[in-house]
Structures are given as structure tokens and as C-alpha cells.
Amino acid sequence: MIDGADLARAIIAHPNDIERAFAAYEATMFPRAREAAAESAAGLELAFEANAPQAMLDFFTPKG
């Protein structure tokens, strides 16, 4: 939903220049997407480690 809200804000800020609106939107979206992609890749590595599924179970086991 945040992507949709950010895109709407960018279009409102640049109503007559859609390319500029997209560039403004992408400037906020790409860093957020990069972080989410890195987290996803880390999860994928956990799922396929040599000791899987134990590594995944350890990740979700509360510490304390």
C-alpha cells in the first residue's frame, strides 16, 4: 500500500509530467525494494542451508 500512496503523491506533485512523477516515485521505492529483496534473499538462503530446515526453525524460535 505504501507504494501506491507514494506513487499517488508523486503524480499529484507532478501532474503534467508523468516521467518526472515516476522518477520521484522510484527514488523512494527503489531503496525500500532493495532492502526487502535483501531480506528475501537471506530467507531463501536459510531455507536451503545444509542444515535446513533446522536453520529456519532456529530463526523462528523465540530467544530468551
N, C-alpha and C positions, 0 to 999 in steps of 0.2 A: 504494500500500500504506500510505503514511503516513496517508492519510485514514481508511482502515479501522481502523488502530491508534488514531488519535486518537478516532474515534467509539466504539470499544470502551472506551477509557479513560473517556470521558465517561459512557457508560452504566453502567459499573462504579461510578463515583463518585456517580452519581445514579440508583440502580436503581429507585426508586419514583416518579421524576419525569422522564418521557421528554422533556417540553418543556424542562426545565432542562438535561438532558443534551444535547439538540440545541443549545440556546443556547451551552453551554460549548464544544461541538464547533465550532460556527460561528464562535466568537470566535477560534479558532486557524486555521480553514480559510479564512475569507474573505481575510485579509491574504495568505496564501500563494497563493490563487487569483487575487487581484488582480495580484500580481507575474507569475504565469505568463501571465495574459491580456495584460498589457502587453508581455511578451516576444513572445508570439504575434502581436500586432498589429504590432510592429516588424518581424517577419519577413515578414508579409504585405505591408507597405509596400515592403520590399526587393524582393520578388518582382514588384511591379508598378510600380517606378520607371521613369522614361523610358529609362534605360539598361539595363533588365533584358534579359537575365539577367546582365549584367556585374556589377552591384552584388551579386548573390547569389554569383557566383563569387569576387569580391573578399572577401566576408565569410568564405568558407570557405578562402581561400588563406592558408597559414601566413605569418606576418610574420617577418622575421628575417634 
